[in-house]
């Protein structure tokens, strides 16, 4: 029987798990400030993944506008963090 590390076993489990998007959303929330900066993180209320779409909620109109212009950058950064091409679209609410 081949040996694999605990990390590899967990990755394999979550890769096909129904909890995959939930765990990815937690990863993004934890690294959101690092990816987007303190100001953006401070005024971001909620981050959620449904399917291949990342939903970002904020009530700050100028931030919404700025995030709309940065959609491609957000997709790129999030996919780099996740190590996957999970996110195809970003919706700002």
C-alpha positions as CSV (number, residue, x, y, z in Angstrom):
1,X,0.0,0.0,0.0
2,X,1.4,3.4,-0.9
3,X,1.9,6.1,1.6
4,X,0.6,9.6,1.1
5,X,0.8,12.6,3.4
6,X,-2.1,13.8,5.4
7,X,-2.2,17.0,3.3
8,X,-2.4,15.1,0.1
9,X,-5.2,12.9,1.5
10,X,-7.2,15.9,2.7
11,X,-6.8,17.6,-0.7
12,X,-8.0,14.5,-2.5
13,X,-11.0,14.2,-0.1
14,X,-12.0,17.9,-0.6
15,X,-11.4,17.9,-4.3
16,X,-14.5,15.8,-4.8
17,X,-16.4,16.8,-1.7
18,X,-19.6,18.8,-1.5
19,X,-17.8,21.0,1.0
20,X,-15.2,22.1,-1.6
21,X,-16.7,25.5,-2.3
22,X,-17.3,26.2,1.4
23,X,-13.7,25.5,2.2
24,X,-12.5,27.6,-0.8
25,X,-14.7,30.5,0.4
26,X,-13.0,30.3,3.9
27,X,-9.6,30.3,2.2
28,X,-10.5,33.4,0.3
29,X,-11.9,35.2,3.3
30,X,-8.7,34.4,5.3
31,X,-6.5,35.7,2.5
32,X,-8.8,38.5,1.2
33,X,-6.8,41.3,3.0
34,X,-3.5,40.0,1.7
35,X,-4.9,39.7,-1.9
36,X,-6.9,43.0,-2.0
37,X,-5.5,45.2,0.7
38,X,-6.7,46.4,4.1
39,X,-9.2,49.0,2.9
40,X,-11.0,46.6,0.6
41,X,-11.1,43.9,3.2
42,X,-12.4,46.3,5.9
43,X,-15.5,47.2,3.8
44,X,-16.2,43.8,2.3
45,X,-19.1,42.3,4.1
46,X,-19.4,38.8,2.6
47,X,-17.6,36.5,0.2
48,X,-19.4,33.5,-1.2
49,X,-18.8,30.9,-3.9
50,X,-21.7,29.4,-5.8
51,X,-20.6,27.2,-8.6
52,X,-17.8,29.0,-10.4
53,X,-19.0,32.4,-9.4
54,X,-17.5,34.5,-6.6
55,X,-20.0,36.8,-4.9
56,X,-18.6,39.8,-3.1
57,X,-20.9,42.0,-0.9
58,X,-20.3,45.5,0.2
59,X,-22.5,48.6,0.9
60,X,-19.8,51.1,0.0
61,X,-20.6,52.4,-3.5
62,X,-17.1,53.6,-4.5
63,X,-15.7,50.2,-3.5
64,X,-18.4,48.4,-5.6
65,X,-17.3,50.6,-8.6
66,X,-13.6,49.9,-8.0
67,X,-14.3,46.1,-7.7
68,X,-16.3,46.1,-10.9
69,X,-13.2,47.4,-12.7
70,X,-11.0,44.8,-11.1
71,X,-13.0,41.7,-11.9
72,X,-10.4,40.1,-14.0
73,X,-7.7,40.8,-11.5
74,X,-9.8,39.4,-8.7
75,X,-10.5,36.2,-10.7
76,X,-6.7,35.8,-11.4
77,X,-5.7,36.4,-7.7
78,X,-8.3,34.1,-6.3
79,X,-7.5,31.3,-8.7
80,X,-3.8,31.7,-7.8
81,X,-4.6,31.3,-4.1
82,X,-6.9,28.3,-4.7
83,X,-4.3,26.7,-7.0
84,X,-7.2,26.0,-9.4
85,X,-9.3,27.7,-12.1
86,X,-12.4,27.5,-9.9
87,X,-13.6,31.0,-10.3
88,X,-14.8,32.1,-13.8
89,X,-17.0,35.1,-12.8
90,X,-17.2,37.7,-10.1
91,X,-20.5,39.4,-9.0
92,X,-20.4,42.5,-6.8
93,X,-23.5,43.0,-4.7
